[in-house]
């Protein structure tokens, strides 16, 4: 059980429509959870968006709240719907053959970590799954809902920036044929989760500091982007994926020598995105 499933860092003054969130960077692994797993402490972290909360940690300096998961993704995946239950790992859960995330073991209570490595020897009870969802998933999303509602009330519109990292191997194929792999992939569900002008500004900000940026391939955004992205209601959502190889040793799960430089560049991009979404500038709602 995680007594504190997330940390919310608020700015001294909310001057931006932006709300930043990092649902997969949690690294508070409870002893009981580790004891129940067949994986060692390093392997169980392999699907974690390690250090993303630090990379984007400057967001509150620019007038935006930052919601950061503390509970790890392997325990509860906050970028999944609460009902994405996997019968292969939860006793009594109903099968959902149409959901590829569940089929691959990446439901709201994950069955596997990166490269399909099983977390448990057997299954966990439905009661245990519900305890995790009540203690971690629900409070996180209640808080996120409240942050977005507050921004809409204060500014008329809001933009969720959902922060993630991607394994380098997931984008390595994009560099074949002499092309450069994207450093960052922006996901807006192919235009359904955010106004085009908003995504254009975000892309421009990251390109201006030197990142190669792609959109929606191979990551278009998962639950948070799809659920919270409602442009017609003045609520936009954009997922940001950054190549882990830029800032960390993926096997050892530790920062590399470029970490501070990458964090500085991301901070510069955040500053520009915040200026583009400050309270005295209009947003295009599409």
Rosetta blueprint (number, residue, H / E / L):
1 X L
2 X L
3 X L
4 X L
5 X L
6 X E
7 X E
8 X E
9 X E
10 X L
11 X L
12 X L
13 X L
14 X L
15 X L
16 X E
17 X L
18 X E
19 X E
20 X E
21 X E
22 X E
23 X L
24 X L
25 X L
26 X L
27 X L
28 X E
29 X L
30 X L
31 X H
32 X H
33 X H
34 X H
35 X H
36 X H
37 X L
38 X L
39 X L
40 X L
41 X L
42 X L
43 X H
44 X H
45 X H
46 X L
47 X L
48 X L
49 X L
50 X L
51 X L
52 X H
53 X H
54 X H
55 X H
56 X L
57 X L
58 X L
59 X H
60 X H
61 X H
62 X H
63 X L
64 X L
65 X E
66 X E
67 X E
68 X E
69 X E
70 X L
71 X E
72 X L
73 X L
74 X L
75 X L
76 X L
77 X L
78 X L
79 X L
80 X L
81 X L
82 X L
83 X L
84 X L
85 X L
86 X L
87 X L
88 X L
89 X L
90 X E
91 X L
92 X L
93 X L
94 X L
95 X L
96 X L
97 X L
98 X L
99 X L
100 X H
101 X H
102 X H
103 X H
104 X L
105 X L
106 X L
107 X L
108 X L
109 X L
110 X L
111 X L
112 X E
113 X L
114 X H
115 X H
116 X H
117 X L
118 X E
119 X L
120 X L
121 X L
122 X L
123 X L
124 X E
125 X L
126 X H
127 X H
128 X H
129 X H
130 X H
131 X H
132 X H
133 X H
134 X H
135 X H
136 X H
137 X H
138 X H
139 X H
140 X H
141 X H
142 X H
143 X H
144 X H
145 X H
146 X H
147 X H
148 X H
149 X H
150 X H
151 X H
152 X H
153 X H
154 X H
155 X H
156 X L
157 X L
158 X E
159 X E
160 X E
161 X E
162 X E
163 X E
164 X E
165 X E
166 X E
167 X L
168 X H
169 X H
170 X H
171 X L
172 X H
173 X H
174 X H
175 X H
176 X H
177 X H
178 X H
179 X L
180 X L
181 X L
182 X L
183 X L
184 X E
185 X E
186 X E
187 X E
188 X L
189 X L
190 X L
191 X L
192 X L
193 X L
194 X L
195 X L
196 X H
197 X H
198 X H
199 X H
200 X H
201 X H
202 X H
203 X H
204 X H
205 X H
206 X H
207 X H
208 X H
209 X L
210 X L
211 X L
212 X L
213 X E
214 X E
215 X E
216 X L
217 X L
218 X L
219 X L
220 X L
221 X L
222 X L
223 X H
224 X H
225 X H
226 X H
227 X H
228 X H
229 X L
230 X E
231 X H
232 X H
233 X H
234 X L
235 X E
236 X E
237 X E
238 X E
239 X E
240 X E
241 X E
242 X E
243 X E
244 X H
245 X H
246 X H
247 X L
248 X E
249 X E
250 X L
251 X L
252 X L
253 X L
254 X E
255 X E
256 X L
257 X L
258 X L
259 X H
260 X H
261 X H
262 X H
263 X H
264 X H
265 X H
266 X H
267 X H
268 X H
269 X H
270 X H
271 X H
272 X H
273 X H
274 X H
275 X H
276 X H
277 X L
278 X E
279 X L
280 X L
281 X L
282 X L
283 X L
284 X L
285 X L
286 X L
